[in-house]
Amino acid sequence: MNPSQPHPALNIAAYALLAGLLVYPFSIAASNLFFAIMLLIVLPNRALIQQGWRTCWSDYQPITIGILCFILFTFVGTLWSEYTELSLHKMGKQLNWLIIPVIIALVYVQPKLRLHAFIFISTGLFLHLILCTLQYNGVVNISGQGSNLHDATGLVGHLSFGFIYGIWAGALLVAAQTLPKKWKYVCYILCIYDVVTVFMAQGRSGYITTLACLALVALKVLFPGKWKLKVLFLAVVISAIAIFISTHPPTQHKIDQTISGVSAFFDGNWDNTDLRIKLWATSIEVWKENPWFGVGTADYQPASYKLLQQEEFAYLAKGQPLSSQEAAFGHPHNEFLFELARWGVFGLLALLYLCWHWIGAGWKKDWQHDTMNAYLLTASGISVVLHGLTEPSLNKQLETVFAFIVLAFAMSRSSNKQ
């Protein structure tokens, strides 16, 4: 297939991808509709899909093996799951992985799609930041997913906000290094706006992932070979964030609350222990019942709820209303403990294998000549790991789709040198 003359239908697929990226921060359902249109157009094109698959396998074989293992465990783990309907739902979500070879294939025939995609997703994320600002100032009223007047994270919600916007903040800094002066300043301003909004929110893992992405850019992209400037940049960023936190009561309160909850755990005070610690402890107890193969792909929630009804584990639910236990303990708010409890030791090893090669492939890339790909690959892998310590980063729709999109563009390559 001639990359310079793509089939008209593939233009429609590209437009669907761009539309999905634009509306992504506002409606995951709408973006999934556009992505489904893209998949329906590209998947029947056997030659193009083979090209996408060849790129995955030849250039990123360890990552591809890790992805296939993750999908395999999802399907095989349903064999010992009692909840068939939920199992089918979990298996259906694995279709999202198809986004990766499809985007790689589209970029192969339309190299400029990379730039267009960056512009469209950046536009969507910027417009959503404006919505968050309006929400924070009480102009618009948004509720749900932890988003409210004092935790203004718009339609994304505070659990996903830092994961998405942290990766974007670093991408803006990387892009600024090769853009004309006018657009360079636009990227810097957007990055500052992005980071400030993240720290005004109350997603604690978002603070960590955003700092990690900024640190990655400082270490690998900014000030090549000048370690003093790298350290100075990081010191200034961390100091500015610390000053902001100390002068922003909601953020300071959230951090103080976390410290208090962790201290209560070490003091043996389960009544005041942070809820996430209780969730992690519950997941470990669930895992102990089936250490090698886990409870199955879809059985974690009923297993945890059943465990909490036992008197010897009642302390894990202290301070949590009985009516909300089943929802609160639906997953352990930790990707690694989630796979350990669902698929046992082998499932956890498969996830660790995927994450190790995901980050490693990006870290080993040529950061001087393939900077954006190297950053996107490394930052998305690091964010999946760090965010995965407090959230199921590959089992939440918003984070999962965004991670796949970023990974796809990071793995894509053009058929020519344009």
C-alpha positions in Angstrom: 0.0 0.0 0.0 1.4 3.4 -1.0 1.6 5.6 2.1 1.3 8.8 0.0 -2.1 7.7 -1.4 -4.3 6.4 1.4 -7.6 4.9 0.5 -10.5 7.4 1.0 -12.0 5.2 3.7 -8.9 5.5 5.7 -9.3 9.2 5.7 -12.6 8.7 7.3 -11.0 6.5 9.9 -8.4 9.2 10.6 -11.1 11.8 11.0 -12.9 9.4 13.4 -9.7 9.1 15.4 -9.2 12.8 15.6 -12.9 13.4 16.6 -12.5 10.8 19.3 -9.4 12.5 20.7 -11.1 15.9 20.7 -14.2 14.8 22.7 -12.3 12.3 24.9 -12.0 14.5 28.0 -15.7 15.3 27.8 -17.3 12.0 27.0 -15.6 8.6 27.0 -18.8 7.1 25.5 -18.6 9.6 22.5 -14.9 9.0 22.0 -15.4 5.2 22.1 -18.1 5.6 19.4 -15.6 7.4 17.1 -12.9 4.8 17.9 -15.3 2.0 17.1 -15.9 3.7 13.7 -12.1 3.8 13.2 -11.8 0.1 14.1 -14.7 -1.0 11.8 -13.1 0.8 8.8 -9.5 -0.3 9.4 -9.9 -3.9 10.7 -11.2 -5.3 7.4 -8.0 -4.0 5.7 -5.9 -7.1 6.1 -2.7 -5.6 4.6 -2.8 -2.6 6.8 -3.5 -4.6 10.0 -0.6 -6.9 9.2 1.6 -3.8 8.9 0.5 -2.6 12.3 1.0 -6.0 13.8 4.5 -6.4 12.2 5.5 -3.1 13.7 4.4 -4.2 17.2 6.1 -7.6 16.9 9.4 -6.6 15.2 10.0 -3.3 17.1 8.3 -4.0 20.4 8.2 -7.8 20.8 8.5 -7.9 24.7 5.7 -5.3 25.1 3.5 -7.2 22.6 4.1 -10.5 24.5 3.2 -8.7 27.7 0.0 -7.4 26.2 -1.0 -10.8 24.8 -0.3 -12.4 28.3 -2.6 -9.8 29.9 -5.3 -10.5 27.4 -4.8 -14.3 27.9 -5.1 -14.1 31.6 -8.3 -12.1 31.3 -9.9 -14.8 29.1 -8.5 -17.8 30.9 -9.3 -16.3 34.3 -13.0 -16.4 33.4 -12.9 -20.2 33.4 -13.0 -20.2 37.3 -15.2 -17.1 37.6 -18.8 -17.7 38.7 -20.2 -14.4 37.3 -20.6 -15.1 33.6 -22.1 -11.7 32.7 -19.3 -9.7 34.3 -16.8 -12.1 32.8 -18.1 -11.3 29.3 -17.9 -7.6 30.1 -14.3 -7.9 31.2 -13.4 -9.9 28.1 -15.2 -7.3 25.9 -13.0 -4.5 27.3 -9.9 -6.2 25.8 -11.1 -5.0 22.4 -9.5 -1.7 23.5 -6.1 -3.2 22.8 -6.9 -3.2 19.1 -6.5 0.6 19.2 -2.8 0.1 19.2 -2.1 -1.8 15.9 -4.9 0.2 14.2 -3.4 3.6 15.1 0.1 2.3 14.1 -1.3 1.3 10.8 -3.0 4.6 10.2 0.1 6.5 11.0 2.0 4.3 8.5 -0.2 5.5 5.6 -0.7 9.0 7.0 2.5 10.2 8.8 1.1 13.7 9.4 -1.6 12.0 11.6 0.8 12.2 14.5 0.9 16.0 14.5 -2.9 16.3 13.9 -3.6 13.9 16.8 -1.4 15.9 19.1 -3.2 19.1 18.1 -6.7 17.6 18.5 -6.1 15.9 21.9 -4.4 19.0 23.2 -7.3 21.1 22.1 -9.7 18.8 23.8 -7.7 18.7 27.0 -7.3 22.5 27.0 -11.0 23.1 26.6 -11.6 20.7 29.4 -9.2 22.7 31.6 -11.3 25.8 31.0 -14.3 23.8 32.1 -12.5 22.8 35.3 -11.7 26.5 35.9 -15.3 27.5 35.4 -16.3 24.7 37.8 -13.8 25.8 40.4 -15.2 29.4 40.3 -18.8 28.1 40.6 -19.8 29.1 37.1 -20.8 25.5 36.1 -22.0 22.7 38.3 -20.5 19.2 37.7 -20.9 16.3 40.1 -19.8 12.7 39.9 -16.5 10.8 39.8 -15.2 12.8 42.7 -15.5 16.1 40.7 -17.1 19.0 42.6 -16.6 22.7 43.4 -13.7 22.0 45.8 -12.2 19.2 43.6 -12.7 20.7 40.2 -11.7 18.0 37.8 -14.6 18.5 35.3 -15.9 15.4 33.5 -12.7 13.4 33.9 -12.9 13.1 37.7 -10.2 13.3 40.3 -9.1 9.7 40.1 -8.1 9.9 36.4 -7.2 13.6 36.2 -3.5 13.6 37.2 -2.8 10.5 35.1 -4.0 12.1 31.9 -2.9 15.6 32.5 0.5 14.6 33.9 1.4 12.8 30.7 0.1 15.7 28.6 2.1 18.3 30.6 5.4 16.4 29.8 4.4 16.1 26.2 3.9 19.8 25.9 7.4 20.5 27.3 8.9 17.9 24.8 7.0 19.5 21.9 8.1 23.0 22.9 11.7 22.0 22.2 11.2 21.8 18.5 8.5 24.4 17.8 8.9 28.0 16.7 9.1 30.6 19.5 5.5 31.6 19.3 4.2 28.0 19.7 7.0 27.2 22.2 5.5 29.8 24.6 2.0 28.5 24.0 3.2 25.0 25.1 4.9 26.4 28.2 1.8 28.4 29.2 -0.5 25.3 28.7 1.9 23.2 30.7 1.8 25.6 33.7 -2.0 25.8 33.5 -2.1 22.0 33.4 0.2 21.5 36.4 -1.5 24.1 38.5 -4.9 22.6 37.8 -3.7 19.1 38.7 -2.5 20.3 42.1 -5.6 22.2 42.7 -7.5 18.9 42.4 -7.4 16.2 45.1 -6.2 13.2 43.2 -3.2 12.2 45.2 -1.7 9.7 42.7 -2.1 12.6 40.2 0.5 14.6 42.1 3.0 11.8 41.9 2.5 10.9 38.2 2.6 14.5 37.2 5.9 15.1 39.1 7.3 11.9 37.6 6.5 13.0 34.0 8.0 16.5 34.6 11.1 14.9 36.2 11.4 12.5 33.2 11.5 15.5 30.8 14.0 17.3 32.9 16.3 14.4 33.1 16.1 13.1 29.5 15.1 16.1 27.4 15.8 19.5 29.0 19.4 20.9 29.3 21.3 17.9 27.6 24.3 17.0 29.7 23.9 19.9 32.1 23.1 18.2 35.4 23.2 21.3 37.5 20.4 22.9 35.4 18.4 19.7 35.5 18.6 19.7 39.3 17.9 23.4 39.5 14.8 23.0 37.3 13.4 20.2 39.4 14.2 22.1 42.6 12.3 25.1 41.3 9.3 23.0 40.2 9.1 21.1 43.5 9.5 24.3 45.5 6.8 26.1 43.6 4.4 23.1 44.1 5.3 23.0 47.8 4.5 26.7 48.2 1.3 26.3 46.2 0.2 23.3 48.4 0.9 25.3 51.6 -1.2 28.2 50.4 -4.1 26.1 49.0 -6.2 24.7 51.9 -8.1 21.9 50.0 -4.9 20.3 48.7 -3.1 20.7 52.0 -6.1 19.2 53.8 -6.0 16.1 51.5 -2.3 15.5 52.1 -2.8 16.0 55.9 -5.7 13.5 55.7 -3.5 11.0 54.0 -0.7 11.4 56.5 -3.2 11.0 59.3 -4.7 7.8 57.8 -1.3 6.2 57.3 -0.2 7.1 60.9 -3.4 5.5 62.2 -2.5 2.3 60.4 0.9 2.1 62.0 -0.7 2.9 65.4 -3.1 -0.1 64.9 -6.1 2.3 64.8 -8.2 0.7 62.0 -11.1 3.1 62.6 -9.1 6.0 61.3 -6.9 4.1 58.9 -6.9 5.4 55.3 -9.5 3.6 53.3 -7.1 2.5 50.6 -4.9 0.7 53.1 -8.0 -1.3 54.2 -8.7 -2.1 50.5 -5.2 -3.3 50.0 -5.3 -5.4 53.2 -8.6 -6.9 52.0 -7.2 -7.8 48.6 -4.3 -9.6 50.2 -6.7 -11.7 52.3 -8.7 -12.5 49.2 -5.5 -13.6 47.4 -4.5 -15.8 50.3 -7.6 -18.0 49.7 -6.4 -18.8 46.1 -2.7 -17.9 46.0 -1.8 -19.6 42.7 -4.7 -18.9 40.4 -6.7 -16.2 42.2 -10.4 -15.8 42.4 -10.9 -15.3 38.6 -11.3 -12.4 36.3 -14.8 -11.3 37.5 -15.0 -12.6 41.0 -13.0 -10.1 43.0 -15.9 -8.0 44.2 -18.1 -10.8 45.6 -15.1 -12.4 47.1 -14.0 -9.3 49.0 -17.6 -8.6 50.1 -18.0 -12.1 51.4 -14.7 -11.9 53.2 -15.8 -8.7 55.0 -18.9 -10.4 56.4 -16.6 -12.7 58.4 -16.2 -11.6 61.9 -12.4 -12.0 61.9 -12.0 -9.5 59.0 -14.7 -7.0 60.2 -11.9 -4.6 61.3 -11.1 -4.0 57.6 -14.5 -2.4 57.0 -14.4 -0.3 60.2 -15.7 3.2 59.5 -17.3 2.1 56.2 -21.1 2.0 56.0 -22.4 -1.5 55.3 -24.5 -0.3 52.5 -21.5 1.0 50.6 -19.0 -1.8 51.3 -19.8 -3.8 48.2 -19.2 -0.7 46.0 -16.1 0.6 47.9 -14.4 -2.8 48.0 -15.2 -3.6 44.3 -11.5 -3.4 43.5 -8.4 -2.9 45.7 -7.5 0.5 44.2 -4.2 -1.1 43.1 -3.5 -2.6 39.8 -0.9 -5.1 41.1 -2.9 -6.3 44.0 -5.9 -6.6 41.7 -4.1 -8.9 39.3 -2.6 -10.8 42.2 -6.1 -11.5 43.7 -7.7 -12.2 40.4 -5.1 -14.3 38.7 -2.6 -15.3 41.4 1.1 -15.1 41.3 1.4 -15.8 37.6 -1.0 -13.0 36.8 1.0 -10.6 38.8 4.2 -11.7 37.1 2.6 -11.2 33.7 1.7 -7.6 34.7 5.2 -6.9 36.0 6.7 -8.3 32.8 4.5 -5.9 30.7 5.3 -2.8 32.8 9.0 -3.6 32.9 9.4 -3.8 29.2 6.9 -0.9 28.6 9.2 1.5 30.6 12.4 -0.1 29.5 11.7 0.1 25.8 11.1 3.9 26.1 14.1 4.4 28.4 16.4 2.7 25.9 15.2 4.7 22.9 17.2 7.4 21.1 16.1 10.4 23.1 18.0 12.8 20.9 16.4 11.9 17.6 13.2 10.2 18.6 12.4 12.3 21.6 8.6 12.4 21.6 8.2 8.7 21.0 10.7 8.0 23.8 8.9 10.3 26.2 5.4 9.0 25.4 6.5 5.4 25.8 8.4 5.9 29.0 5.9 8.4 30.6 2.9 6.2 29.9 4.6 3.1 31.4 5.8 5.0 34.5 2.3 6.5 34.9 0.6 3.1 34.6 2.9 1.8 37.4 2.7 4.8 39.7 -1.0 5.4 39.2 -1.5 1.6 39.5 -0.3 1.8 43.1 -3.5 3.5 44.1 -5.9 2.7 41.2 -6.5 -0.1 38.7 -4.8 1.8 35.9 -5.4 -0.8 33.2 -8.9 -1.6 34.4 -10.4 1.9 34.5 -11.9 3.1 31.2 -10.5 6.6 31.1 -7.0 5.7 32.0 -6.9 2.5 30.0 -8.0 4.2 26.7 -5.6 7.1 27.2 -2.7 4.8 28.0 -3.4 2.7 24.8 -3.7 5.8 22.7 -0.4 7.2 24.0 1.3 3.8 23.7 0.0 3.4 20.1 1.5 6.7 18.9 4.7 6.0 20.8 5.1 2.7 19.0 4.1 4.1 15.6 6.6 4.8 12.9 6.2 6.6 9.5 6.8 4.8 6.2 9.0 7.8 5.0 11.1 10.5 6.6 8.5 13.2 6.5 
